[in-house]
Amino acid sequence: MKALLLTLLGLVCADLSTTDLSQISGEWKTLYIATNTPEKTTKNGPFRHTAHIINYDAENGDVTYHIFARANGQCLEEYAHGKWVEGNVFVLKYEGATLSVFTDISEDSLVGYNVNVEDNVVSILTFLFSKSNHANDQDFEKFKELTQKMDIPEGNILDFTNIEDCPEN
């Protein structure tokens, strides 16, 4: 599996331009996701997250995703820990091994993709996270362009803007 991840890392080299990674730390809401393996984002699927708290420790290169998902009417919490690799790329231990790449980082939104390898199945997931409940048109277009670039059908885009969020307030 490590060899497959290293090969995939070679494919993301175009996305290695580094921006201010400190902006990824904070509370984020999932607005849109898309994947080539839709079973991973069905209700109770491992990648159907409604919110994230991301903590990035630049000094040590550590990243922690505090993940919230709604399943069976309840809010569930999970954690994924990882390391900064290069540029905007992190390697996480979550549902196998996952490369997480941020292609666009701003104060209000994160656009990027994950490449997950579990049991020799490669899943690609694009995402748009935001600090608010809605994306601006420019961020949504970046997400759609990335989804298209990753050969994920537009019909696989899930809109989370109307899904009840976690954690419950």
Residue frames relative to the residue before (quaternion, step in Angstrom):
aa qw qx qy qz dx dy dz
M 1.0000 0.0000 0.0000 0.0000 0.00 0.00 0.00
K 0.6150 0.5518 -0.3531 0.4388 3.60 1.04 -0.72
A 0.6361 0.5272 -0.3328 0.4547 3.58 0.99 -0.80
L 0.6491 0.5109 -0.3174 0.4658 3.57 0.99 -0.83
L 0.6553 0.5021 -0.3154 0.4680 3.59 0.97 -0.78
L 0.6412 0.5097 -0.3310 0.4686 3.59 0.98 -0.75
T 0.6203 0.5230 -0.3367 0.4777 3.58 1.05 -0.71
L 0.6639 0.4957 -0.3001 0.4727 3.57 0.95 -0.88
L 0.5974 0.5583 -0.3613 0.4482 3.58 1.07 -0.69
G 0.6237 0.5406 -0.3351 0.4544 3.57 1.05 -0.70
L 0.6457 0.5327 -0.3129 0.4488 3.57 1.12 -0.64
V 0.7090 0.4557 -0.2667 0.4675 3.60 1.12 -0.52
C 0.3319 0.7859 -0.4786 0.2077 3.59 1.24 0.07
A 0.6089 0.5616 -0.3598 0.4294 3.60 1.07 -0.61
D 0.7081 0.4516 -0.2522 0.4808 3.59 1.20 -0.46
L 0.4755 0.7231 -0.4056 0.2941 3.58 1.21 0.29
S 0.3916 0.6870 -0.5234 0.3175 3.61 1.12 0.26
T 0.2967 -0.7880 0.5180 0.1507 3.56 -0.75 1.01
T 0.1106 -0.7393 0.6607 0.0688 3.50 -1.05 0.88
D 0.7132 -0.4161 0.3174 0.4664 3.56 -1.24 -0.21
L 0.2332 -0.8231 0.5060 0.1105 3.57 -0.08 1.29
S 0.5063 0.6385 -0.4404 0.3770 3.62 1.18 -0.27
Q 0.5990 0.5873 -0.3587 0.4094 3.61 1.17 -0.48
I 0.5926 0.5740 -0.3915 0.4075 3.63 1.14 -0.30
S 0.5748 0.5776 -0.3878 0.4309 3.60 1.19 -0.38
G 0.5653 0.5929 -0.4478 0.3583 3.54 -0.96 0.88
E 0.6030 -0.5365 0.4460 0.3869 3.51 -1.37 -0.17
W 0.0470 -0.8100 0.5830 -0.0416 3.55 -0.85 1.08
K 0.2508 -0.7268 0.6196 0.1582 3.53 -1.20 0.66
T 0.4056 -0.6758 0.5562 0.2635 3.54 -1.04 0.78
L 0.1482 -0.7919 0.5872 0.0785 3.58 -0.72 1.06
Y 0.7990 -0.0388 0.0653 0.5965 3.58 0.94 -0.93
I 0.0305 0.7476 -0.6634 -0.0131 3.51 -1.23 0.65
A 0.0429 -0.7599 0.6471 0.0439 3.53 -1.29 0.43
T 0.0130 -0.8160 0.5776 -0.0163 3.57 -1.06 0.68
N 0.4966 -0.6330 0.5088 0.3063 3.51 -1.30 0.44
T 0.7193 0.3197 -0.2194 0.5764 3.60 1.30 -0.15
P 0.2063 -0.8474 0.4758 0.1140 3.60 0.34 1.26
E 0.5715 0.5988 -0.3966 0.3969 3.62 1.09 -0.49
K 0.6186 0.5528 -0.3431 0.4405 3.62 1.19 -0.45
T 0.7546 0.3532 -0.2062 0.5131 3.61 1.21 -0.36
T 0.3957 0.6878 -0.5090 0.3336 3.59 1.19 0.35
K 0.6940 -0.4158 0.3316 0.4853 3.58 -1.24 0.16
N 0.8238 0.1411 -0.1851 0.5169 3.55 -0.94 1.06
G 0.4354 0.6887 -0.4664 0.3443 3.63 1.24 0.25
P 0.6205 -0.6113 0.3503 0.3444 3.62 -1.09 0.65
F 0.7518 0.3592 -0.2235 0.5057 3.63 1.16 -0.36
R 0.4846 0.6442 -0.4450 0.3901 3.59 1.18 0.45
H 0.1390 0.8145 -0.5399 0.1605 3.56 0.48 1.25
T 0.2846 -0.7692 0.5463 0.1700 3.55 -1.00 0.77
A 0.8088 0.0383 -0.0107 0.5868 3.59 1.14 -0.43
H 0.1268 -0.7701 0.6228 0.0547 3.50 -1.30 0.51
I 0.1166 -0.6883 0.6994 0.1531 3.46 -1.32 0.45
I 0.1016 -0.8023 0.5876 0.0275 3.56 -0.60 1.13
N 0.0656 -0.7732 0.6306 0.0147 3.53 -0.91 1.00
Y 0.0518 -0.7964 0.6023 -0.0139 3.54 -0.65 1.18
D 0.1616 -0.7679 0.6175 0.0547 3.54 -0.80 1.12
A 0.2869 -0.8076 0.4947 0.1440 3.57 -0.07 1.34
E 0.6203 0.5751 -0.3480 0.4042 3.59 0.99 -0.77
N 0.7868 0.2887 -0.1430 0.5265 3.58 0.98 -0.87
G 0.4346 -0.7108 0.4507 0.3205 3.58 1.25 -0.24
D 0.4701 0.6759 -0.4377 0.3615 3.57 1.24 0.41
V 0.0517 -0.7674 0.6375 0.0448 3.54 -1.16 0.65
T 0.0784 -0.7688 0.6335 0.0380 3.54 -1.10 0.79
Y 0.1738 -0.7426 0.6402 0.0921 3.52 -0.96 0.97
H 0.1438 -0.7282 0.6663 0.0717 3.55 -0.80 1.07
I 0.0988 -0.8513 0.5146 -0.0263 3.53 -0.25 1.34
F 0.1237 -0.7738 0.6186 0.0566 3.54 -1.02 0.88
A 0.0325 0.7837 -0.6191 0.0398 3.54 -1.02 0.83
R 0.3312 -0.7151 0.5778 0.2121 3.53 -1.13 0.65
A 0.1105 0.7767 -0.6094 0.1144 3.56 -0.77 1.10
N 0.8455 0.0104 -0.0540 0.5312 3.53 -0.90 0.96
G 0.7172 -0.4766 0.2452 0.4454 3.57 0.98 0.88
Q 0.6806 0.4512 -0.2876 0.5005 3.58 1.26 0.01
C 0.4287 -0.6701 0.5439 0.2671 3.50 -1.27 0.53
L 0.1187 -0.8026 0.5839 0.0270 3.56 -0.69 1.13
E 0.2263 -0.7672 0.5874 0.1227 3.57 -1.16 0.67
E 0.0184 0.7656 -0.6429 0.0165 3.52 -1.17 0.77
Y 0.2367 -0.7511 0.5949 0.1610 3.54 -1.29 0.30
A 0.0705 -0.7459 0.6598 0.0574 3.52 -1.20 0.68
H 0.1437 -0.7937 0.5890 0.0506 3.55 -0.82 1.02
G 0.0769 0.8180 -0.5657 0.0705 3.53 -1.06 0.72
K 0.4081 -0.6861 0.5571 0.2288 3.49 -1.41 -0.08
W 0.4945 -0.6072 0.5381 0.3120 3.50 -1.22 0.66
V 0.2489 -0.7714 0.5712 0.1294 3.58 -0.96 0.90
E 0.7058 -0.3119 0.2925 0.5648 3.54 0.63 -1.21
G 0.8221 0.1815 -0.1314 0.5235 3.57 -1.12 0.57
N 0.7427 -0.3284 0.2955 0.5033 3.55 -0.75 -1.14
V 0.5063 0.6691 -0.3853 0.3840 3.58 1.22 0.53
F 0.0564 -0.7708 0.6346 -0.0030 3.52 -1.04 0.98
V 0.2389 -0.7194 0.6268 0.1804 3.57 -1.21 0.55
L 0.0924 -0.8105 0.5783 -0.0075 3.55 -0.78 1.13
K 0.3150 -0.6659 0.6279 0.2511 3.52 -1.30 0.38
Y 0.3699 0.6854 -0.5505 0.3007 3.55 -0.33 1.30
E 0.8265 -0.0832 0.0117 0.5566 3.57 -0.65 1.13
G 0.7472 -0.1922 0.1111 0.6264 3.55 0.98 0.90
A 0.6411 -0.4587 0.3913 0.4749 3.55 -0.92 -0.93
T 0.0728 -0.8168 0.5722 -0.0120 3.55 -0.93 0.94
L 0.2221 -0.7017 0.6601 0.1499 3.52 -1.11 0.85
S 0.0955 -0.7798 0.6173 0.0411 3.57 -0.86 0.96
V 0.0443 -0.8133 0.5784 -0.0449 3.58 -0.64 1.19
F 0.2034 -0.7609 0.6067 0.1076 3.55 -0.83 1.03
T 0.1882 -0.8114 0.5468 0.0843 3.57 -0.59 1.15
D 0.7861 0.0708 -0.0448 0.6124 3.58 1.20 -0.44
I 0.0239 -0.8038 0.5920 -0.0524 3.56 -0.64 1.19
S 0.1139 0.7647 -0.6304 0.0702 3.54 -0.93 0.93
E 0.7080 -0.4290 0.3218 0.4596 3.58 -1.26 0.03
D 0.7909 0.3627 -0.1512 0.4691 3.58 1.02 -0.83
S 0.8244 0.1412 -0.0642 0.5443 3.61 1.14 -0.35
L 0.1722 -0.7296 0.6519 0.1143 3.50 -1.38 0.46
V 0.0389 -0.7570 0.6522 0.0105 3.55 -0.90 0.98
G 0.2979 0.7598 -0.5420 0.2004 3.54 -0.94 0.82
Y 0.3269 -0.7298 0.5569 0.2244 3.51 -1.27 -0.36
N 0.2657 -0.7128 0.6263 0.1707 3.48 -1.39 0.43
V 0.1406 -0.7217 0.6684 0.1122 3.51 -1.19 0.69
N 0.0689 -0.8174 0.5715 -0.0242 3.53 -0.50 1.25
V 0.0938 -0.7677 0.6322 0.0464 3.55 -1.05 0.86
E 0.1541 0.7586 -0.6164 0.1441 3.51 -0.69 1.17
D 0.8349 -0.0301 -0.0329 0.5486 3.57 -0.74 1.07
N 0.6576 -0.5524 0.2745 0.4324 3.57 1.02 0.96
V 0.5316 0.5580 -0.4370 0.4637 3.59 1.20 0.52
V 0.2246 -0.7757 0.5802 0.1056 3.57 -0.80 1.08
S 0.0558 -0.7819 0.6209 -0.0058 3.55 -0.74 1.14
I 0.1418 -0.7634 0.6251 0.0800 3.54 -0.99 0.89
L 0.0366 -0.7969 0.6021 -0.0330 3.55 -0.85 1.02
T 0.1647 -0.7594 0.6209 0.1033 3.58 -0.82 0.98
F 0.0780 -0.8197 0.5673 0.0163 3.56 -1.12 0.62
L 0.1157 -0.7148 0.6820 0.1028 3.47 -1.43 0.41
F 0.0537 -0.7759 0.6283 -0.0192 3.54 -0.60 1.25
S 0.0624 -0.8005 0.5958 0.0188 3.55 -1.14 0.63
K 0.5157 -0.6061 0.5042 0.3354 3.53 -1.29 0.35
S 0.7362 0.3508 -0.2095 0.5396 3.59 1.20 -0.48
N 0.6559 -0.5345 0.3748 0.3789 3.57 -1.32 -0.08
H 0.7649 0.2888 -0.1598 0.5532 3.59 1.26 -0.16
A 0.3596 -0.7108 0.5633 0.2195 3.55 -1.19 0.63
N 0.4230 -0.6441 0.5486 0.3246 3.53 -1.14 0.53
D 0.6950 -0.5054 0.3210 0.3981 3.57 -1.25 0.47
Q 0.6416 0.5426 -0.3240 0.4346 3.58 0.99 -0.83
D 0.6751 0.4797 -0.2962 0.4758 3.61 0.90 -0.88
F 0.6430 0.5167 -0.3252 0.4625 3.58 1.00 -0.81
E 0.6357 0.5166 -0.3280 0.4706 3.60 1.02 -0.74
K 0.6233 0.5267 -0.3404 0.4671 3.61 1.00 -0.77
F 0.6444 0.5180 -0.3077 0.4709 3.57 0.99 -0.88
K 0.6794 0.4886 -0.2950 0.4611 3.61 0.84 -0.94
E 0.6418 0.5152 -0.3229 0.4674 3.61 0.99 -0.80
L 0.6502 0.5032 -0.3128 0.4756 3.58 0.98 -0.83
T 0.6342 0.5312 -0.3237 0.4592 3.58 0.96 -0.86
Q 0.6607 0.4944 -0.2959 0.4810 3.56 0.97 -0.85
K 0.6358 0.5363 -0.3172 0.4555 3.59 0.99 -0.88
M 0.7068 0.4442 -0.2484 0.4914 3.59 1.09 -0.73
D 0.4551 -0.7219 0.4154 0.3149 3.59 1.33 0.22
I 0.4008 0.6654 -0.5111 0.3679 3.55 1.02 0.85
P 0.4577 -0.7015 0.4661 0.2849 3.60 -0.68 1.03
E 0.5739 -0.6083 0.4282 0.3424 3.57 -1.06 0.81
G 0.6068 0.5760 -0.3394 0.4300 3.59 1.15 -0.59
N 0.6460 0.5171 -0.3173 0.4633 3.59 1.25 -0.28
I 0.4723 0.6556 -0.4547 0.3747 3.61 1.25 0.12
L 0.1599 -0.7682 0.6153 0.0752 3.54 -0.92 0.99
D 0.2764 -0.7504 0.5868 0.1269 3.53 -0.94 1.02
F 0.1462 -0.8176 0.5552 0.0430 3.56 -0.53 1.21
T 0.4334 0.7380 -0.4461 0.2618 3.60 1.24 -0.04
N 0.7515 0.3443 -0.2107 0.5218 3.60 1.18 -0.42
I 0.5103 0.6248 -0.4270 0.4085 3.58 1.26 0.27
E 0.5311 -0.6340 0.4555 0.3293 3.56 -0.96 0.86
D 0.3703 -0.7798 0.4801 0.1562 3.51 -0.73 1.17
C 0.2417 -0.6995 0.6469 0.1840 3.52 -1.37 0.31
P 0.5761 -0.1740 -0.7985 -0.0126 1.64 -2.14 1.18
E 0.5910 -0.5794 0.4283 0.3627 3.48 -1.27 0.48
N 0.3235 -0.7548 0.5407 0.1824 3.56 -0.94 0.86
